[in-house]
Amino acid sequence: MLATVATVLTGLSAAAPEGPAMISVVKARSRLPAGAVVSTSDLVLDRVAASDIPEGVLTDPLALVGKTLAGPVAENQMMTP
């Protein structure tokens, strides 16, 4: 009986369509002004469909920590170097 249930559940999960590929990207937690020095508290990782990610978007928040922003950044904006 248990083997039958496991087989049915395996078949159901195999038949379920897969969602889009997701990638964690760095986003601004809130609006940041030009000239701000970025800290870890300014950033958040968010999972986004890979097809929605522009080229050059960062996946490691430490790449921005301590950097000075050249321009303003909107809340939830994906971050680039």
Secondary structure by P-SEA (a helix, b strand, c coil): caaaaaaaaaaaaaacccccbbbbbbbbccccccccccccccbbbbbcccccccccccccccccccccccccccccccccc
